[in-house]
Amino acid sequence: MNENNLKIKKIQKSSKAAFTVTNIVKIFLIVVAVILLITGFIMIGRQEFFNASFDAALRYGEFTVEEFDWAFEGQMLQHMMEDGQIALALGLYLTEMGVVLVCFTVVLHFVGKVFKTFQESYSPFQPKVIRNLRITFILLTLYTLSTSLGIGLIAGLASWCVLNIFEYGCELQKQSDETL
């Protein structure tokens, strides 16, 4: 085997490992997301019970409001606790985290499809790869834009650059295949 074939085999082997890792992480994220969503829905649905339990725990000093500051911005939790709505706040927070993990799972699904295509093909420059990369980059850019406009714009531009490189490579691959 020549050196180029060895490099291709090495890339295909690492793509297989990456595909396996993305599937394992996907399964883990799905399990955690389901747990978070169910717990969040239960807390929202059974607010009276949980609010009474939290109020009693606060009165007996089992925990303080400050111990929950890591999860909430500003004085939101303090205000909700004063209003007796801690179960709603925690339920919404858990539900939000579950939805974020579902979104990450979708992104990992498309990343896994890219690695699967790399593993099975002779060239990464294929329309299938470009389509999966485009979906992945759009989802990641949207998520990044929701957290920071500047970083989101940079991530979007970098993604667009990578997509253009892959589209150019795809066109060159097609021309190369036609000449053979």
Backbone as a chain_set.jsonl record, in Angstrom:
{"seq": "MNENNLKIKKIQKSSKAAFTVTNIVKIFLIVVAVILLITGFIMIGRQEFFNASFDAALRYGEFTVEEFDWAFEGQMLQHMMEDGQIALALGLYLTEMGVVLVCFTVVLHFVGKVFKTFQESYSPFQPKVIRNLRITFILLTLYTLSTSLGIGLIAGLASWCVLNIFEYGCELQKQSDETL", "coords": {"N": [[0.837, -1.182, 0.0], [0.505, 2.212, -0.827], [1.662, 5.416, 0.438], [-0.407, 7.357, 0.379], [-2.757, 5.813, 0.38], [-2.511, 4.672, 2.911], [-2.825, 6.948, 4.506], [-5.477, 7.603, 3.9], [-6.785, 5.321, 4.884], [-6.162, 5.651, 7.585], [-7.533, 8.033, 8.166], [-10.137, 7.156, 7.67], [-10.354, 5.255, 9.684], [-10.099, 6.847, 12.004], [-12.361, 8.383, 11.628], [-14.32, 6.464, 11.942], [-13.993, 5.919, 14.667], [-14.655, 8.449, 15.699], [-17.316, 8.609, 14.86], [-18.427, 6.552, 16.395], [-17.991, 7.596, 18.973], [-19.581, 9.936, 18.825], [-22.097, 8.751, 18.651], [-22.274, 7.433, 21.143], [-22.138, 9.627, 22.914], [-24.409, 10.944, 22.029], [-26.466, 9.171, 22.831], [-26.117, 9.299, 25.61], [-26.697, 12.054, 26.024], [-29.375, 12.099, 25.219], [-30.582, 10.496, 27.19], [-30.039, 12.012, 29.531], [-31.331, 14.398, 28.807], [-34.011, 13.56, 28.652], [-34.438, 12.858, 31.335], [-34.07, 15.394, 32.543], [-36.153, 16.861, 31.297], [-38.471, 15.441, 32.107], [-38.251, 15.704, 34.913], [-38.342, 18.504, 35.125], [-40.942, 19.013, 34.091], [-42.466, 17.65, 36.0], [-41.855, 19.145, 38.296], [-42.963, 21.606, 37.568], [-45.629, 20.871, 37.224], [-46.352, 19.959, 39.755], [-46.215, 22.121, 41.542], [-47.256, 23.199, 43.976], [-46.778, 21.252, 45.953], [-43.925, 21.017, 45.824], [-43.143, 23.68, 46.286], [-44.055, 24.053, 48.919], [-42.431, 22.17, 50.2], [-39.862, 23.225, 49.645], [-40.089, 25.693, 50.962], [-40.335, 24.843, 53.632], [-37.84, 23.58, 53.943], [-36.158, 25.784, 53.631], [-36.884, 27.306, 55.874], [-35.993, 25.648, 57.936], [-33.323, 25.773, 57.537], [-31.963, 24.049, 55.814], [-31.034, 24.581, 53.285], [-29.894, 27.52, 51.501], [-30.895, 30.529, 49.789], [-28.731, 31.537, 48.406], [-27.281, 29.319, 47.657], [-28.44, 28.509, 45.335], [-27.803, 30.404, 43.481], [-26.011, 29.989, 41.385], [-27.436, 28.939, 39.279], [-29.182, 30.82, 38.311], [-29.726, 34.059, 36.887], [-28.941, 37.227, 38.22], [-31.36, 38.621, 40.42], [-33.481, 36.942, 40.104], [-34.189, 34.358, 41.16], [-34.29, 34.93, 43.903], [-36.44, 36.733, 43.963], [-38.499, 35.056, 42.979], [-38.5, 33.128, 44.973], [-39.278, 34.635, 47.157], [-41.835, 35.128, 46.347], [-42.8, 32.62, 46.547], [-42.427, 30.787, 44.456], [-40.455, 28.92, 43.757], [-40.411, 26.3, 42.761], [-41.499, 26.557, 40.218], [-39.527, 28.162, 39.011], [-37.244, 26.462, 39.149], [-38.268, 24.261, 37.752], [-38.713, 25.357, 35.188], [-36.069, 26.002, 34.566], [-34.828, 23.437, 34.517], [-36.285, 22.291, 32.423], [-35.537, 23.982, 30.327], [-32.779, 23.371, 30.17], [-32.994, 20.698, 29.39], [-34.12, 21.005, 26.826], [-32.025, 22.356, 25.553], [-30.078, 20.33, 25.59], [-31.338, 18.487, 23.912], [-31.186, 19.917, 21.517], [-28.381, 19.968, 21.199], [-28.03, 17.248, 20.824], [-29.246, 16.871, 18.35], [-27.473, 18.338, 16.753], [-25.149, 16.778, 17.145], [-26.028, 14.465, 15.891], [-25.999, 15.151, 13.155], [-23.289, 15.751, 12.883], [-22.236, 13.233, 13.388], [-23.227, 11.926, 11.112], [-21.647, 13.131, 9.178], [-19.09, 12.135, 9.865], [-19.615, 9.424, 9.444], [-19.991, 9.377, 6.676], [-17.411, 10.165, 5.876], [-16.04, 7.928, 6.733], [-17.005, 5.912, 5.06], [-16.499, 6.664, 2.425], [-14.45, 7.561, -0.41], [-13.718, 10.14, -0.644], [-14.022, 13.264, 1.045], [-15.385, 15.276, -0.127], [-18.31, 15.581, -0.951], [-21.757, 15.967, -1.905], [-23.49, 15.078, 0.137], [-21.989, 15.358, 2.484], [-21.608, 18.11, 2.519], [-24.26, 19.004, 2.823], [-24.919, 17.956, 5.385], [-22.95, 19.234, 6.936], [-23.72, 21.896, 6.514], [-26.235, 22.007, 7.809], [-25.395, 21.415, 10.429], [-23.635, 23.597, 10.923], [-25.407, 25.767, 10.692], [-27.176, 25.301, 12.834], [-25.359, 25.41, 15.009], [-24.423, 28.037, 14.715], [-26.795, 29.498, 15.117], [-27.301, 28.824, 17.796], [-25.009, 29.906, 18.994], [-25.343, 32.586, 18.321], [-27.506, 33.153, 19.938], [-26.372, 33.309, 22.414], [-24.236, 35.11, 22.238], [-23.793, 37.89, 20.272], [-21.537, 38.885, 18.816], [-19.631, 36.747, 18.865], [-21.237, 34.84, 17.707], [-21.567, 35.882, 15.111], [-18.931, 35.717, 14.171], [-18.569, 32.94, 14.338], [-20.498, 32.162, 12.473], [-19.444, 33.288, 10.093], [-16.994, 31.91, 9.93], [-17.971, 29.316, 9.652], [-19.3, 29.558, 7.215], [-17.1, 30.006, 5.571], [-15.75, 27.515, 5.769], [-17.718, 25.88, 4.639], [-17.743, 26.916, 2.019], [-15.19, 26.144, 1.197], [-15.5, 23.349, 1.226], [-17.534, 23.105, -0.716], [-16.156, 24.032, -2.957], [-14.135, 22.094, -3.064], [-15.775, 19.903, -3.575], [-16.711, 20.5, -6.126], [-14.271, 20.452, -7.537], [-13.648, 17.749, -7.134], [-15.714, 16.557, -8.57], [-15.103, 17.419, -11.168], [-12.633, 16.163, -11.444], [-13.414, 13.476, -11.326], [-14.913, 13.352, -13.659], [-12.978, 13.674, -15.63], [-11.594, 11.341, -15.44]], "CA": [[0.0, 0.0, 0.0], [1.313, 3.421, -0.843], [1.48, 6.328, 1.572], [-1.722, 8.004, 0.297], [-3.776, 4.862, 0.833], [-2.383, 4.553, 4.361], [-3.433, 8.141, 5.095], [-6.932, 7.47, 3.744], [-7.22, 4.307, 5.853], [-6.052, 6.245, 8.913], [-8.648, 8.979, 8.286], [-11.367, 6.37, 7.781], [-10.357, 4.63, 11.006], [-10.406, 7.881, 12.999], [-13.761, 8.761, 11.409], [-15.133, 5.418, 12.568], [-13.926, 6.157, 16.112], [-15.425, 9.664, 15.979], [-18.73, 8.256, 14.683], [-18.806, 5.776, 17.577], [-18.038, 8.522, 20.107], [-20.767, 10.79, 18.695], [-23.28, 7.946, 18.989], [-22.296, 7.222, 22.596], [-22.494, 10.91, 23.531], [-25.812, 11.192, 21.67], [-27.308, 8.353, 23.714], [-26.013, 9.897, 26.943], [-27.436, 13.317, 26.03], [-30.811, 11.803, 25.147], [-31.005, 10.02, 28.512], [-30.02, 13.147, 30.458], [-32.382, 15.334, 28.39], [-35.307, 13.002, 29.067], [-34.516, 13.003, 32.796], [-34.277, 16.812, 32.845], [-37.491, 17.275, 30.867], [-39.475, 14.831, 32.995], [-38.134, 16.347, 36.222], [-38.849, 19.872, 34.989], [-42.401, 18.971, 33.958], [-43.028, 17.253, 37.297], [-41.749, 20.291, 39.211], [-43.94, 22.613, 37.151], [-46.966, 20.329, 37.446], [-46.617, 19.75, 41.189], [-45.618, 23.29, 42.188], [-47.698, 23.401, 45.357], [-46.048, 20.307, 46.8], [-42.501, 21.357, 45.879], [-42.984, 24.981, 46.939], [-44.195, 23.837, 50.364], [-41.223, 21.462, 50.653], [-38.747, 24.172, 49.615], [-40.289, 26.669, 52.037], [-39.996, 24.182, 54.894], [-36.385, 23.383, 53.97], [-35.558, 27.097, 53.869], [-37.132, 27.689, 57.272], [-35.163, 24.821, 58.817], [-31.924, 26.029, 57.229], [-31.333, 22.951, 55.067], [-30.308, 25.254, 52.211], [-30.163, 28.954, 51.424], [-31.114, 31.045, 48.436], [-27.423, 31.738, 47.782], [-26.817, 28.05, 47.093], [-29.035, 28.35, 44.01], [-27.43, 31.534, 42.631], [-25.271, 29.529, 40.206], [-28.347, 28.548, 38.2], [-30.054, 31.903, 37.877], [-29.111, 35.364, 36.7], [-29.453, 38.333, 39.02], [-32.215, 38.412, 41.577], [-34.685, 36.229, 39.685], [-34.542, 33.311, 42.121], [-34.67, 35.59, 45.153], [-37.792, 37.258, 43.76], [-39.438, 33.936, 42.867], [-38.594, 32.476, 46.281], [-40.099, 35.501, 47.998], [-43.216, 34.93, 45.896], [-43.153, 31.216, 46.754], [-42.476, 30.121, 43.15], [-39.169, 28.282, 43.464], [-40.627, 25.093, 41.949], [-41.668, 27.007, 38.835], [-38.214, 28.592, 38.523], [-36.398, 25.283, 38.938], [-38.878, 23.46, 36.691], [-38.409, 25.998, 33.902], [-34.633, 25.862, 34.336], [-34.56, 22.05, 34.119], [-36.869, 22.104, 31.095], [-34.67, 24.688, 29.381], [-31.56, 22.576, 29.999], [-33.374, 19.528, 28.6], [-34.28, 21.422, 25.428], [-30.677, 22.633, 25.041], [-29.433, 19.036, 25.327], [-31.964, 17.928, 22.706], [-30.583, 20.63, 20.384], [-27.024, 19.445, 21.037], [-28.159, 15.893, 20.287], [-29.514, 17.019, 16.913], [-26.199, 18.736, 16.142], [-24.281, 15.594, 17.14], [-26.544, 13.53, 14.887], [-25.487, 15.548, 11.844], [-21.831, 15.582, 12.925], [-22.023, 11.793, 13.228], [-23.451, 11.575, 9.708], [-20.456, 13.568, 8.439], [-18.039, 11.145, 10.121], [-20.015, 8.17, 8.791], [-19.69, 9.537, 5.25], [-15.952, 10.12, 5.754], [-15.626, 6.543, 6.959], [-17.432, 5.022, 3.982], [-16.23, 7.135, 1.067], [-13.071, 7.796, -0.825], [-13.485, 11.578, -0.634], [-14.956, 14.011, 1.895], [-16.03, 16.31, -0.932], [-19.537, 15.033, -1.513], [-22.932, 16.777, -1.547], [-24.021, 14.601, 1.413], [-21.189, 15.962, 3.547], [-21.901, 19.544, 2.529], [-25.606, 19.18, 3.383], [-24.853, 17.719, 6.834], [-22.169, 20.318, 7.528], [-24.531, 23.114, 6.47], [-27.217, 21.918, 8.898], [-24.645, 21.524, 11.685], [-23.142, 24.961, 11.093], [-26.548, 26.665, 10.924], [-27.638, 25.092, 14.209], [-24.355, 25.934, 15.937], [-24.411, 29.494, 14.6], [-27.993, 30.004, 15.793], [-27.099, 28.701, 19.242], [-23.985, 30.864, 19.393], [-25.953, 33.915, 18.237], [-28.405, 33.35, 21.081], [-25.587, 33.595, 23.61], [-23.386, 36.275, 22.017], [-23.919, 38.335, 18.89], [-20.223, 38.981, 18.182], [-19.076, 35.408, 18.671], [-22.128, 34.179, 16.754], [-21.231, 36.353, 13.763], [-17.635, 35.128, 13.809], [-18.807, 31.508, 14.101], [-21.218, 32.059, 11.207], [-18.513, 33.56, 8.992], [-16.05, 30.788, 9.85], [-18.729, 28.183, 9.103], [-19.528, 29.843, 5.795], [-15.807, 29.793, 4.915], [-15.526, 26.067, 5.68], [-18.671, 25.357, 3.647], [-17.266, 27.288, 0.685], [-14.047, 25.28, 0.888], [-16.034, 22.024, 0.894], [-18.23, 23.188, -2.004], [-15.112, 24.133, -3.969], [-13.55, 20.759, -3.153], [-16.771, 19.031, -4.208], [-16.69, 20.812, -7.559], [-13.013, 19.915, -8.071], [-13.784, 16.29, -7.132], [-16.598, 16.208, -9.681], [-14.334, 17.608, -12.397], [-11.622, 15.111, -11.477], [-14.097, 12.227, -11.661], [-15.341, 13.41, -15.059], [-11.824, 13.499, -16.507], [-11.166, 9.941, -15.393]], "C": [[0.877, 1.239, 0.0], [0.914, 4.345, 0.308], [0.106, 7.003, 1.564], [-2.834, 7.079, 0.779], [-3.721, 4.662, 2.345], [-3.019, 5.751, 5.069], [-4.953, 8.063, 5.026], [-7.469, 6.455, 4.743], [-7.191, 4.866, 7.28], [-7.208, 7.224, 9.159], [-9.963, 8.228, 8.44], [-11.476, 5.705, 9.153], [-10.694, 5.658, 12.088], [-11.843, 8.38, 12.848], [-14.7, 7.736, 12.021], [-15.16, 5.61, 14.082], [-14.753, 7.387, 16.491], [-16.919, 9.405, 15.846], [-19.237, 7.483, 15.899], [-18.942, 6.683, 18.8], [-19.273, 9.417, 20.017], [-22.033, 10.013, 19.03], [-23.398, 7.708, 20.49], [-22.726, 8.506, 23.31], [-23.953, 11.256, 23.242], [-26.757, 10.428, 22.595], [-27.299, 8.928, 25.131], [-26.827, 11.185, 27.03], [-28.943, 13.094, 25.982], [-31.325, 11.373, 26.519], [-31.082, 11.188, 29.5], [-31.122, 14.146, 30.104], [-33.754, 14.843, 28.822], [-35.486, 13.147, 30.58], [-34.796, 14.459, 33.175], [-35.686, 17.269, 32.477], [-38.573, 16.712, 31.784], [-39.451, 15.499, 34.372], [-38.678, 17.772, 36.183], [-40.36, 19.909, 34.897], [-43.069, 18.59, 35.28], [-42.982, 18.428, 38.272], [-42.76, 21.374, 38.856], [-45.358, 22.133, 37.473], [-47.338, 20.187, 38.912], [-46.024, 20.893, 42.014], [-45.991, 23.427, 43.658], [-46.901, 22.512, 46.314], [-44.588, 20.727, 46.955], [-42.27, 22.708, 46.548], [-43.095, 24.851, 48.454], [-42.95, 23.148, 50.927], [-40.022, 22.395, 50.688], [-38.874, 25.207, 50.73], [-39.915, 26.075, 53.389], [-38.481, 23.99, 55.014], [-35.663, 24.702, 54.211], [-35.713, 27.513, 55.329], [-36.229, 26.918, 58.23], [-33.668, 24.938, 58.507], [-31.215, 24.912, 56.483], [-30.599, 23.45, 53.828], [-30.691, 26.719, 52.228], [-30.364, 29.344, 49.97], [-29.784, 31.169, 47.7], [-26.883, 30.459, 47.144], [-27.385, 27.803, 45.699], [-28.631, 29.462, 43.048], [-26.705, 31.111, 41.36], [-26.195, 29.268, 39.027], [-29.125, 29.714, 37.613], [-29.296, 33.216, 37.806], [-29.751, 36.37, 37.65], [-30.294, 37.9, 40.205], [-33.467, 37.607, 41.249], [-35.116, 35.184, 40.712], [-35.002, 33.916, 43.437], [-36.11, 36.092, 45.058], [-38.815, 36.12, 43.709], [-39.589, 33.209, 44.202], [-39.447, 33.311, 47.232], [-41.571, 35.363, 47.635], [-43.676, 33.486, 46.065], [-43.208, 30.407, 45.465], [-41.169, 29.425, 42.785], [-39.337, 27.041, 42.591], [-40.799, 25.463, 40.483], [-40.323, 27.408, 38.241], [-37.319, 27.398, 38.222], [-36.95, 24.395, 37.823], [-38.591, 24.029, 35.313], [-36.931, 25.866, 33.554], [-34.284, 24.451, 33.858], [-35.109, 21.763, 32.721], [-36.006, 22.773, 30.033], [-33.386, 23.897, 29.117], [-31.839, 21.312, 29.184], [-33.507, 19.86, 27.127], [-32.918, 21.715, 24.802], [-29.955, 21.325, 24.726], [-30.042, 18.341, 24.113], [-31.376, 18.597, 21.468], [-29.156, 20.15, 20.13], [-27.043, 18.032, 20.457], [-28.414, 15.934, 18.787], [-28.23, 17.408, 16.181], [-25.26, 17.537, 16.06], [-24.733, 14.56, 16.12], [-25.97, 13.871, 13.508], [-23.963, 15.473, 11.779], [-21.486, 14.109, 12.739], [-22.224, 11.345, 11.791], [-22.268, 11.998, 8.841], [-19.334, 12.552, 8.63], [-18.355, 9.809, 9.457], [-19.703, 8.233, 7.293], [-18.187, 9.506, 5.01], [-15.452, 8.686, 5.838], [-15.899, 5.677, 5.734], [-16.973, 5.44, 2.591], [-14.745, 7.356, 0.82], [-12.714, 9.275, -0.758], [-14.485, 12.273, 0.291], [-15.762, 15.045, 1.113], [-17.218, 15.736, -1.681], [-20.713, 15.901, -1.086], [-23.548, 16.381, -0.204], [-23.298, 15.262, 2.59], [-21.518, 17.446, 3.665], [-23.265, 19.804, 3.162], [-25.582, 19.004, 4.909], [-24.038, 18.789, 7.555], [-22.977, 21.61, 7.573], [-25.546, 23.119, 7.622], [-26.526, 22.091, 10.248], [-24.21, 22.957, 11.936], [-24.276, 25.949, 11.349], [-27.028, 26.531, 12.363], [-26.648, 25.653, 15.227], [-24.297, 27.457, 15.905], [-25.622, 30.1, 15.299], [-27.84, 29.931, 17.308], [-26.091, 29.737, 19.73], [-24.526, 32.289, 19.338], [-26.868, 34.188, 19.428], [-27.642, 33.674, 22.358], [-24.733, 34.85, 23.457], [-23.427, 36.658, 20.543], [-22.569, 38.343, 18.175], [-19.618, 37.62, 17.88], [-19.923, 34.63, 17.671], [-21.829, 34.587, 15.324], [-19.908, 35.76, 13.289], [-17.797, 33.639, 13.509], [-19.531, 31.301, 12.776], [-20.308, 32.286, 10.012], [-17.502, 32.426, 8.822], [-16.733, 29.558, 9.252], [-18.952, 28.354, 7.61], [-18.245, 29.616, 4.996], [-15.536, 28.299, 4.727], [-16.466, 25.447, 4.649], [-18.236, 25.691, 2.227], [-16.077, 26.434, 0.263], [-14.536, 23.892, 0.483], [-16.784, 22.042, -0.44], [-17.23, 23.272, -3.152], [-14.442, 22.774, -4.17], [-14.483, 19.776, -3.833], [-16.784, 19.251, -5.719], [-15.414, 20.28, -8.206], [-13.055, 18.392, -8.146], [-14.63, 15.837, -8.311], [-15.86, 16.344, -11.015], [-13.272, 16.527, -12.546], [-12.236, 13.774, -11.875], [-14.52, 12.195, -13.123], [-14.173, 13.205, -16.012], [-11.311, 12.069, -16.507], [-12.151, 9.13, -16.168]], "O": [[1.867, 1.314, 0.729], [-0.038, 4.083, 1.043], [-0.487, 7.202, 2.624], [-3.74, 7.504, 1.496], [-4.757, 4.5, 2.99], [-3.672, 5.594, 6.101], [-5.639, 8.416, 5.985], [-8.494, 6.696, 5.38], [-8.083, 4.588, 8.081], [-7.791, 7.237, 10.243], [-10.81, 8.614, 9.245], [-12.567, 5.607, 9.715], [-11.486, 5.374, 12.987], [-12.473, 8.759, 13.835], [-15.751, 8.088, 12.556], [-16.211, 5.482, 14.711], [-15.47, 7.369, 17.491], [-17.709, 9.925, 16.634], [-20.344, 7.728, 16.377], [-19.894, 6.555, 19.57], [-19.946, 9.638, 21.024], [-22.952, 10.567, 19.634], [-24.494, 7.774, 21.048], [-23.575, 8.474, 24.2], [-24.651, 11.795, 24.101], [-27.738, 10.988, 23.084], [-28.344, 9.031, 25.773], [-27.564, 11.39, 27.995], [-29.702, 13.815, 26.63], [-32.379, 11.829, 26.96], [-32.07, 11.335, 30.218], [-31.777, 14.684, 30.997], [-34.571, 15.627, 29.306], [-36.563, 13.516, 31.048], [-35.648, 14.733, 34.019], [-36.336, 17.976, 33.246], [-39.485, 17.432, 32.189], [-40.5, 15.821, 34.929], [-39.386, 18.198, 37.095], [-41.002, 20.736, 35.545], [-44.111, 19.139, 35.636], [-43.949, 18.68, 38.991], [-43.349, 21.991, 39.744], [-46.188, 22.912, 37.943], [-48.512, 20.286, 39.271], [-45.409, 20.662, 43.055], [-45.139, 23.735, 44.492], [-46.415, 22.97, 47.348], [-44.068, 20.787, 48.069], [-41.307, 22.869, 47.298], [-42.322, 25.465, 49.191], [-42.474, 23.504, 52.004], [-39.244, 22.37, 51.642], [-37.883, 25.558, 51.37], [-39.254, 26.728, 54.197], [-37.911, 24.217, 56.081], [-34.658, 24.734, 54.922], [-34.769, 28.015, 55.941], [-35.756, 27.472, 59.223], [-32.846, 24.278, 59.142], [-29.987, 24.834, 56.514], [-29.65, 22.814, 53.371], [-31.663, 27.122, 52.867], [-30.044, 28.589, 49.052], [-29.721, 30.93, 46.494], [-26.109, 30.522, 46.189], [-26.862, 26.97, 44.959], [-29.077, 29.464, 41.9], [-26.78, 31.813, 40.352], [-25.764, 29.371, 37.878], [-29.673, 29.597, 36.517], [-28.353, 33.453, 38.561], [-30.965, 36.357, 37.854], [-29.974, 36.935, 40.898], [-34.415, 37.592, 42.034], [-36.286, 35.134, 41.09], [-35.988, 33.468, 44.021], [-36.902, 35.892, 45.979], [-39.877, 36.211, 44.326], [-40.674, 32.728, 44.529], [-40.234, 32.775, 48.012], [-42.446, 35.467, 48.495], [-44.824, 33.164, 45.757], [-43.961, 29.436, 45.383], [-40.82, 29.354, 41.607], [-38.477, 26.762, 41.756], [-40.302, 24.762, 39.602], [-40.006, 27.044, 37.109], [-36.706, 27.331, 37.157], [-36.183, 23.839, 37.037], [-38.266, 23.293, 34.382], [-36.575, 25.648, 32.396], [-33.529, 24.29, 32.899], [-34.469, 21.072, 31.929], [-35.77, 22.205, 28.967], [-32.959, 23.769, 27.969], [-31.007, 20.902, 28.374], [-33.063, 19.095, 26.271], [-32.68, 21.363, 23.646], [-29.286, 21.225, 23.697], [-29.329, 17.674, 23.364], [-31.096, 17.924, 20.476], [-28.763, 19.947, 18.981], [-26.16, 17.667, 19.681], [-27.865, 15.126, 18.038], [-27.934, 16.871, 15.114], [-24.641, 17.305, 15.022], [-23.904, 13.854, 15.545], [-25.513, 12.987, 12.784], [-23.405, 15.162, 10.727], [-20.548, 13.775, 12.015], [-21.491, 10.489, 11.295], [-21.921, 11.308, 7.882], [-18.695, 12.15, 7.658], [-17.452, 9.136, 8.959], [-19.213, 7.264, 6.714], [-17.729, 8.891, 4.047], [-14.551, 8.285, 5.102], [-15.1, 4.798, 5.409], [-17.051, 4.64, 1.66], [-13.922, 7.334, 1.735], [-11.537, 9.63, -0.81], [-15.661, 11.912, 0.318], [-16.714, 15.621, 1.639], [-17.146, 15.446, -2.875], [-20.673, 16.511, -0.018], [-24.067, 17.234, 0.516], [-23.926, 15.67, 3.566], [-21.685, 17.973, 4.765], [-23.407, 20.733, 3.957], [-26.158, 19.812, 5.637], [-24.393, 19.204, 8.658], [-22.925, 22.339, 8.564], [-25.693, 24.121, 8.322], [-27.011, 22.825, 11.109], [-24.392, 23.479, 13.036], [-24.117, 26.875, 12.145], [-27.261, 27.534, 13.038], [-27.049, 26.297, 16.197], [-24.141, 28.097, 16.945], [-25.494, 31.104, 15.999], [-28.206, 30.866, 18.019], [-26.3, 30.372, 20.763], [-24.212, 33.108, 20.202], [-26.987, 35.329, 19.873], [-28.207, 34.253, 23.286], [-24.524, 35.579, 24.426], [-23.129, 35.84, 19.672], [-22.466, 37.86, 17.048], [-19.15, 37.372, 16.769], [-19.393, 33.851, 16.878], [-21.832, 33.75, 14.422], [-19.785, 35.349, 12.136], [-17.23, 33.133, 12.541], [-19.215, 30.369, 12.036], [-20.389, 31.558, 9.023], [-17.193, 32.029, 7.699], [-16.141, 28.845, 8.443], [-18.808, 27.407, 6.837], [-18.289, 29.099, 3.88], [-15.136, 27.872, 3.644], [-16.054, 24.585, 3.872], [-18.342, 24.855, 1.33], [-15.971, 26.045, -0.9], [-14.046, 23.32, -0.491], [-16.68, 21.092, -1.215], [-17.429, 22.656, -4.199], [-14.207, 22.352, -5.303], [-14.036, 18.91, -4.586], [-16.86, 18.296, -6.492], [-15.463, 19.719, -9.3], [-12.557, 17.804, -9.106], [-14.305, 14.852, -8.974], [-15.981, 15.483, -11.886], [-13.037, 16.031, -13.648], [-11.656, 13.027, -12.662], [-14.492, 11.141, -13.758], [-14.345, 12.627, -17.085], [-10.669, 11.634, -17.463], [-12.002, 7.913, -16.273]]}, "num_chains": 1, "name": "protein.A"}
